[in-house]
Amino acid sequence: MAFNKKKPGHYTEKKTKKEKKDKRAVLSFEELPLDDYDKKEKSEIKIKLDYKRILIAVAIVFVLVLSVFVFFNNGFGGCAGRRGSSNSFSASVSGTYIDAGNFRVFDSGLLYSSDTNIVSLDRKGEERYSIQHGFAKPILKTVGDKAIAYDLGAVNFKILGGEGALFSASMEDKIYLADIALNGNYAIVTEAKDYNAKLTAFNAQNKRTYAYSFADYHITSMALNSDGSGAVVCGVSADNGLQTSIVYVLNFKSESPVAKHVVSDDLVYDCDYLSKGSVCAIGEEGAYICTDSGFSRIQKVSYNGMSLTAYDFNSDIGVVSLSLSRSGDGSNCNILYVNAKGEIEKTIETEHGVLSVSTYKNRIAVSSVNTVYLYNNSGELLESYECKSIKQIRLQSTDGVYILGLNGINGVSL
């Protein structure tokens, strides 16, 4: 394994052919001998088709997560002037565009990935660093002052901190998903020969600690728990023409999943932890909360025929916020405030077409194409703010919101 020095104290790994087999102890529980599987359909053509199917599925899921409803807008993506605040700012974008999912709160400020650069801004909108990533399809995940960026469908990834890039490396197989914990532990889901996908976990020193291969489902989402010692993973299958989904809960010290819940007749495409003992999976027909000892109970929060337009996981307060449209055009949305037990604590009825939702402590912010609305968790409207062509919002305090528009970024105190 060769090392390429990126900056003082940080190196990348590159295995030679003779060293590709990891000598460290790595747990792997579904990696059974190939003789246990039907080899008749393991032709090169099928493997290529399976890869294309998985990559297309993950790309579709990413689009769903970024924007559940497609919306059309024109006009300048700027915000009106706001009454004086030291934390209000306007900033231009480095690059041509930013996908809504790559616009994230990070280290008391912002981190975003455009088509060319990964950029960190402080809470006043001043640039802390900008890194050219070289990714064709950049995806970004953050928590606190840690981030992982990867090239969807390619092999390269980067670990970032408050001061810049900490580590850059390549996987042996194409990357579908990744996530990172606050302590620096991270996990990556990749393509896998003879399997649908493989999850590999690493510690903060970039050493492999765990691996798990998935044989039966195409993986659509993965999220780590708070210390990176386990993960929730969801996937889909359409065998025999029947659409089913699955929610796995993994403990990286166990030889089998802590829990496996099959969800029939629904496409589950995203998941995350709401608390140490509760996970949530998002489907087209409902949200699914797995809780109780060993995540043994799964409870469906049905959309009751309404359409999901946006959602937000918040493990700090243990809730998922769901925006459900009462009408077919995506307008007149209800905001459901669901706790880690799967209970609907509050429903906020609005007349807005909600495209983005973000929560912070006892505040909920939602955005339509041109307006941000701030509520408390009792459903009282506290403030509204006009800003053209909004793509994404992120609450960073009880009254501070970052707004991604078509042509720029704004920080606003509501």
C-alpha positions in Angstrom: 0.0 0.0 0.0 1.5 3.3 -1.1 0.9 6.7 0.6 0.5 10.0 -1.2 1.1 13.0 1.0 -1.7 15.6 0.8 -0.7 18.0 3.6 1.4 17.7 6.8 0.2 14.9 8.9 -2.4 13.5 6.4 -1.8 10.8 3.9 -3.8 8.7 1.4 -3.7 5.0 0.9 -3.2 3.2 -2.4 -2.9 -0.6 -2.3 -0.5 -2.5 -4.6 -1.8 -5.7 -6.2 0.0 -7.9 -3.7 -1.4 -5.9 -0.7 -5.0 -5.7 -1.8 -6.1 -8.4 0.6 -6.6 -6.6 4.0 -4.6 -8.4 6.7 -6.6 -6.7 9.4 -9.5 -8.5 11.0 -12.7 -7.3 9.2 -16.1 -8.6 10.0 -18.1 -9.7 7.0 -21.4 -11.6 7.5 -23.1 -11.9 4.1 -19.9 -12.7 2.2 -20.7 -16.4 1.8 -18.9 -18.8 -0.6 -20.0 -18.2 -4.1 -21.0 -21.9 -4.3 -23.9 -20.9 -2.1 -25.4 -18.7 -4.7 -26.8 -19.5 -8.1 -24.0 -19.0 -10.6 -26.1 -19.4 -13.7 -27.1 -15.7 -13.7 -23.7 -14.3 -12.7 -22.7 -13.6 -16.3 -20.7 -10.5 -17.1 -23.8 -9.0 -18.8 -25.9 -9.4 -15.7 -23.2 -7.8 -13.5 -23.1 -4.8 -15.8 -26.9 -4.5 -15.8 -27.0 -4.8 -12.0 -24.4 -2.0 -11.7 -26.4 0.2 -14.0 -29.6 -0.6 -12.1 -28.1 0.3 -8.8 -26.4 3.5 -10.0 -29.6 4.7 -11.7 -31.6 3.9 -8.5 -29.2 5.8 -6.3 -29.2 8.8 -8.7 -33.0 8.8 -8.7 -33.1 8.6 -4.9 -30.6 11.5 -4.7 -32.9 13.6 -6.9 -35.9 12.6 -4.7 -34.0 13.7 -1.5 -32.9 17.0 -3.0 -36.3 18.0 -4.3 -39.4 15.8 -3.9 -41.3 18.1 -6.3 -40.0 19.6 -9.5 -40.6 23.3 -9.6 -40.2 25.9 -12.2 -39.0 29.4 -11.5 -37.5 32.4 -13.2 -36.0 35.6 -12.0 -33.0 36.5 -9.9 -32.1 34.3 -7.0 -31.5 37.1 -4.5 -33.1 38.2 -1.2 -34.4 41.6 -0.2 -32.4 43.7 2.2 -32.9 42.8 5.9 -32.9 44.9 8.9 -29.5 45.2 10.5 -27.8 42.0 11.8 -24.2 41.2 12.2 -24.9 37.7 10.9 -26.8 38.7 7.8 -24.8 38.3 4.5 -25.0 37.7 0.8 -22.3 35.5 -0.9 -21.7 34.5 -4.5 -21.3 30.8 -5.4 -18.0 29.3 -6.5 -18.8 27.2 -9.5 -21.8 27.0 -11.8 -24.4 25.3 -9.6 -25.1 23.7 -6.2 -27.5 20.8 -5.7 -29.8 21.4 -2.8 -28.5 18.4 -0.9 -24.9 19.7 -1.1 -25.8 22.8 0.9 -25.2 22.0 4.6 -24.7 23.5 8.1 -21.1 22.9 9.1 -18.9 24.1 12.0 -21.2 27.0 13.0 -21.3 28.1 9.4 -21.8 26.5 6.0 -20.2 23.9 3.7 -21.3 23.4 0.2 -20.2 21.6 -2.9 -20.7 23.1 -6.3 -19.9 21.4 -9.6 -16.2 22.5 -9.1 -15.4 23.3 -5.5 -16.1 22.5 -1.9 -16.4 25.7 0.0 -16.6 26.5 3.7 -18.1 29.8 4.9 -18.3 31.1 8.5 -21.5 32.4 10.0 -20.8 35.8 8.5 -20.5 34.5 5.0 -16.7 34.9 4.8 -14.8 32.1 3.1 -12.7 29.8 5.3 -11.5 27.6 2.5 -12.2 26.5 -1.1 -11.0 23.2 -2.5 -11.3 22.0 -6.1 -12.7 18.4 -5.8 -12.5 17.1 -9.4 -15.7 15.0 -8.9 -18.2 14.5 -11.8 -21.1 14.0 -9.4 -20.2 15.4 -6.0 -22.2 14.4 -2.9 -21.6 15.9 0.5 -22.5 14.8 4.0 -21.7 16.8 7.2 -22.1 16.6 11.0 -20.6 19.2 13.3 -17.2 20.1 12.0 -16.7 16.8 10.1 -17.6 16.1 6.4 -17.2 13.5 3.8 -17.5 14.3 0.1 -17.5 11.6 -2.6 -17.9 11.2 -6.4 -21.1 9.2 -7.0 -20.5 6.3 -9.3 -16.7 6.8 -9.1 -14.1 5.8 -6.5 -12.7 9.0 -4.9 -13.6 10.6 -1.6 -12.4 13.2 0.8 -12.7 13.7 4.6 -12.9 17.4 5.6 -12.6 19.4 8.9 -12.9 23.0 9.9 -9.5 23.9 8.5 -9.8 22.0 5.2 -9.2 18.5 3.7 -7.9 16.0 6.2 -7.7 12.9 4.1 -8.2 11.9 0.4 -8.3 8.3 -0.9 -9.9 6.0 -3.4 -12.1 2.9 -2.9 -11.5 -0.2 -5.0 -15.1 -0.1 -6.2 -17.5 2.6 -7.3 -19.1 4.6 -4.4 -22.8 4.8 -4.0 -23.2 6.3 -0.5 -21.1 7.5 2.5 -21.6 9.1 5.9 -19.4 10.4 8.7 -19.8 10.7 12.5 -18.7 13.5 14.7 -15.7 11.5 16.1 -14.4 11.0 12.6 -15.5 7.4 12.0 -17.1 7.0 8.6 -18.6 4.4 6.3 -18.9 4.0 2.6 -21.2 1.8 0.5 -19.8 0.6 -2.8 -20.4 -1.7 -5.7 -19.5 -5.3 -4.9 -18.6 -8.2 -7.1 -21.3 -10.9 -6.9 -23.4 -8.8 -4.5 -25.7 -5.8 -4.8 -23.5 -3.6 -2.5 -21.0 -3.6 0.3 -20.7 -1.3 3.3 -17.2 -0.7 4.7 -16.6 1.1 8.0 -13.5 3.0 8.9 -12.2 4.6 12.2 -10.9 8.1 12.4 -7.4 6.8 11.6 -8.8 5.5 8.3 -8.4 1.9 9.2 -11.0 -0.6 8.1 -13.0 -2.0 11.0 -16.0 -3.7 9.5 -17.6 -4.9 6.2 -21.0 -6.2 5.3 -22.2 -7.3 1.8 -25.8 -7.1 0.7 -27.1 -9.9 -1.5 -30.8 -9.4 -1.7 -31.6 -5.7 -1.8 -30.3 -2.7 -3.8 -29.2 -0.2 -1.2 -30.7 3.3 -1.5 -29.6 5.1 1.7 -27.2 4.7 4.7 -26.7 6.8 7.8 -24.3 6.3 10.8 -25.3 6.7 14.5 -23.8 9.4 16.6 -20.5 7.7 17.3 -20.1 5.7 14.0 -20.4 2.4 15.8 -23.5 1.3 13.8 -25.7 2.3 10.8 -29.2 2.2 9.5 -29.4 1.1 5.9 -32.4 0.9 3.6 -32.8 -0.9 0.3 -35.3 -2.0 -2.3 -36.1 -5.1 -4.3 -38.5 -5.8 -7.2 -38.1 -9.6 -7.4 -41.0 -11.4 -9.1 -42.6 -8.1 -9.9 -43.3 -7.3 -6.3 -41.8 -4.1 -4.8 -40.5 -4.5 -1.3 -38.2 -2.4 0.8 -36.0 -3.2 3.8 -34.6 -1.4 6.8 -31.4 -2.8 8.4 -30.0 -1.7 11.7 -26.3 -2.7 12.0 -24.0 -2.8 15.0 -20.4 -2.9 13.8 -19.5 -5.3 16.6 -22.2 -7.8 15.9 -22.2 -10.8 13.5 -25.7 -10.1 12.2 -28.0 -7.1 11.8 -29.5 -5.9 15.1 -32.8 -5.6 13.2 -34.3 -6.2 9.7 -37.7 -4.9 8.8 -39.3 -5.7 5.5 -41.7 -3.0 4.2 -44.2 -4.2 1.6 -45.7 -2.1 -1.3 -43.6 1.0 -0.6 -40.4 2.4 -1.9 -38.1 3.4 1.0 -35.4 5.7 -0.2 -33.9 7.6 2.7 -33.1 6.9 6.4 -31.4 8.4 9.5 -31.2 8.2 13.2 -33.6 10.2 15.3 -31.9 9.1 18.6 -29.6 6.4 19.9 -32.5 4.0 20.0 -34.7 5.2 17.1 -34.3 5.3 13.3 -36.6 6.7 10.7 -37.0 5.6 7.0 -38.7 7.7 4.4 -41.0 6.1 1.8 -43.3 7.2 -0.9 -46.4 6.2 1.2 -45.3 6.8 4.7 -42.4 7.2 7.2 -41.3 4.2 9.2 -40.0 4.6 12.8 -38.0 1.6 14.2 -37.7 1.8 18.0 -37.9 -0.1 21.3 -35.2 -2.5 22.5 -33.1 -3.7 19.6 -35.1 -1.6 17.2 -37.6 -4.4 17.3 -40.8 -2.4 16.6 -41.5 -0.7 13.4 -44.3 1.9 13.2 -45.7 3.5 10.0 -46.7 7.2 10.0 -49.0 7.2 6.9 -49.2 10.1 4.6 -52.9 9.3 4.2 -52.9 9.9 0.5 -51.1 13.2 0.7 -47.9 13.8 -1.2 -44.6 14.3 0.5 -42.9 17.5 -0.6 -40.0 17.8 1.8 -38.7 16.4 5.1 -35.9 17.0 7.7 -34.3 14.6 10.2 -33.0 16.2 13.4 -31.3 13.8 15.8 -30.4 16.7 18.2 -34.1 16.9 19.3 -35.2 13.5 18.1 -37.8 14.5 15.4 -38.5 14.1 11.7 -40.5 16.9 10.1 -42.7 15.9 7.2 -44.3 18.3 4.7 -47.4 16.7 3.1 -49.4 18.4 0.4 -53.2 18.2 0.7 -53.7 19.1 -3.0 -52.3 17.5 -6.1 -50.2 20.5 -7.2 -48.0 20.4 -4.1 -49.6 23.4 -2.4 -51.5 23.6 0.9 -49.0 21.6 2.9 -49.3 20.2 6.4 -46.1 20.0 8.5 -46.1 16.9 10.7 -43.7 17.0 13.7 -43.0 13.3 14.5 -40.9 12.3 17.6 -38.5 9.4 18.0 -41.4 7.1 19.3 -43.3 7.6 16.0 -45.9 9.9 17.6 -47.2 13.0 15.8 -46.6 15.7 18.3 -47.9 18.6 16.2 -49.5 19.3 12.8 -49.1 22.7 11.3 -51.5 23.5 8.6 -50.3 26.0 5.9 -51.4 27.2 2.5 -47.9 27.1 1.2 -46.3 24.9 -1.4 -43.4 23.8 0.7 -40.2 22.9 -1.1 -37.8 22.7 1.9 -38.1 22.3 5.6 -35.4 22.7 8.4 -35.6 22.3 12.2 -33.6 23.7 15.0 -34.5 23.1 18.6 -38.1 24.5 19.0 -38.2 26.2 15.6 -39.3 24.9 12.1 -38.6 26.8 9.0 -40.2 26.0 5.6 -39.8 27.6 2.2 -41.9 28.1 -0.9 -40.3 29.2 -4.1 -40.0 32.8 -2.9 -40.6 33.0 0.8 -39.2 31.5 4.1 -41.7 31.0 7.0 -40.5 30.5 10.6 -42.7 28.7 13.1 -42.3 27.6 16.7 -43.1 23.9 17.4 -46.6 24.9 18.6 -47.5 26.0 15.1 -47.4 29.8 15.6 -46.0 31.7 12.6 -43.2 33.9 14.0 -41.8 35.5 10.8 -41.7 35.4 7.1 -39.1 36.6 4.6 -39.2 37.0 0.8 -36.3 35.7 -1.2 -36.6 34.8 -4.9 -36.1 31.3 -6.3 -35.2 29.4 -3.2 -33.6 26.0 -3.7 -32.8 25.1 0.0 -32.9 26.5 3.5 -30.9 25.5 6.6 -31.7 26.8 10.1 -28.5 27.4 12.0 -30.1 29.0 15.2 -33.6 29.8 16.5 -33.8 32.8 14.2 -31.0 32.4 11.7 -31.4 30.7 8.4 -29.1 30.1 5.4 -30.8 30.4 2.1 -29.5 28.8 -1.2 -30.9 30.7 -4.3 -30.3 30.2 -8.0 -27.4 32.7 -8.1 -26.2 33.1 -4.5 -26.3 32.3 -0.8 -27.9 34.5 1.9 -27.6 34.4 5.7 -30.7 36.0 7.3 -31.8 36.7 10.9 -35.5 36.4 11.0 
